[in-house]
Structure formats: C-alpha cells, structure tokens
Amino acid sequence: MANRGFESGNVTWVATAGVITNSTGQTPRTGTFYAWLDGYGTTHTDSLYQQITVPSSANTVTLSFWLKINTAETTTTTAFDTLRVQIRNSSNTVLSTLATYSNLNKTTGYVQKTFDLTSFKGQTIRIYFLGVEDSSLQTSFVIDDTSCTTN
C-alpha cells in the first residue's frame, strides 16, 4: 500500500471529502494526518479505499491498520453506527467483509487490527472502509498506519 499513514493526502486513496485530514478534532497515531470517518451525529456515510494488486507469488498477505473508535452513544446493546472493512474488486463488488465495528466497540486509543488476505493473491482488490452513521449521537472511526504486507 502507498501513503500508509495518509501523510500525502488523497494521492493513493479515494475518500469522501474531508476523510483524510490533519484536523485537531482527532489525533493521529503517528505523523500529522489520519482518516476520520463519520463523527457528525447525523445521518452520514463515509468511504475510503485504496486499490492494490496482490502478487500471485506471495505466500502470505496481511492487512494491518490501527483503529480508534469514540462515540457519544450510551447504549451497550445496539450498534447504531458501523464501520465495515471490506475487500472489493475493481468494479466495486464486495468480495468479503472482513469485520464490522460499531459504537459498541469504542476504544480508549488506537488498537491494531490484522487480517489474512492470502486468498486474494493474484487479484486486483480494493481495501475498502465504509462508515455509516445514524441520525443522532456521533461515532468517529479513526484509521491510521495502514499496511498490506506479503511474504
């Protein structure tokens, strides 16, 4: 992956306007830029993706990123706001949903998330983040330091 910490802006990422930012409203894990999906407290959808070609010669392929979730939601049982981590093809068809996080997964800081993408070797894929927020009470999904490594 290129521009793994978002320091060069939208150069290699395709994002909803304002997602890649150096705003002081959140804090990056490293550097000065990060990706901030949702956090509006109104009905809103944000997306962020990078298209990559996974080498067919790879033995293992690992996606990693750091995620911070903060929320004004007070429920401990209902997922009102969600972030889906998906693999899509270049036509934007969902091939796999790796994880779904929500306001129920709030964190006190950044937490590393890791996924095995070996089944996608030899393919051109999109590493896709989709944040969906309901009509009230913000949830922010903050991503930094992404990587996709092969062995």
Backbone hydrogen bonds, N-H to C=O, Kabsch-Sander energy under -0.5 kcal/mol:
donor,donor_aa,acceptor,acceptor_aa,energy
6,F,3,N,-1.6
9,G,6,F,-1.9
11,V,8,S,-0.8
14,V,49,Y,-3.0
15,A,13,W,-0.5
16,T,47,S,-2.2
19,V,16,T,-2.1
21,T,19,V,-0.7
21,T,34,Y,-2.7
26,Q,23,S,-0.7
34,Y,21,T,-2.0
35,A,143,I,-2.7
36,W,19,V,-2.9
36,W,34,Y,-0.5
37,L,35,A,-0.6
37,L,141,F,-3.0
39,G,139,T,-1.0
44,H,133,E,-1.7
46,D,131,G,-2.4
48,L,129,F,-1.9
49,Y,14,V,-2.3
50,Q,127,I,-1.4
52,I,125,I,-3.0
54,V,52,I,-0.6
54,V,123,Q,-2.9
58,A,55,P,-1.2
62,T,149,T,-2.9
63,L,115,F,-2.8
64,S,147,S,-3.0
65,F,113,K,-2.1
66,W,144,D,-2.5
67,L,111,V,-2.6
68,K,142,V,-2.6
70,N,140,S,-1.8
72,A,138,Q,-3.1
73,E,138,Q,-0.6
80,F,78,T,-1.1
82,T,132,V,-2.6
83,L,101,Y,-2.8
84,R,130,L,-2.8
85,V,99,A,-2.7
86,Q,84,R,-0.6
86,Q,128,Y,-3.4
87,I,96,S,-3.0
88,R,86,Q,-0.5
88,R,126,R,-2.0
89,N,93,T,-2.1
90,S,124,T,-0.6
92,N,89,N,-2.2
95,L,87,I,-3.2
96,S,87,I,-1.8
98,L,85,V,-2.4
98,L,96,S,-0.7
99,A,85,V,-1.3
101,Y,83,L,-3.0
103,N,81,D,-1.2
105,N,102,S,-2.2
106,K,103,N,-1.1
107,T,69,I,-2.8
111,V,67,L,-2.3
113,K,65,F,-3.2
115,F,63,L,-2.7
117,L,61,V,-3.1
117,L,115,F,-0.6
118,T,61,V,-0.7
120,F,117,L,-2.5
121,K,118,T,-1.8
122,G,54,V,-2.1
123,Q,120,F,-1.7
125,I,52,I,-2.8
125,I,123,Q,-0.6
126,R,88,R,-3.1
127,I,50,Q,-2.8
128,Y,86,Q,-2.8
128,Y,126,R,-0.8
129,F,48,L,-3.1
130,L,84,R,-2.4
131,G,46,D,-2.8
132,V,82,T,-3.0
133,E,44,H,-3.3
140,S,70,N,-3.2
141,F,37,L,-2.6
142,V,68,K,-3.1
142,V,140,S,-0.6
143,I,35,A,-2.9
143,I,141,F,-0.5
144,D,66,W,-2.0
146,T,4,R,-2.7
147,S,64,S,-2.6
149,T,62,T,-2.6
151,N,60,T,-1.9
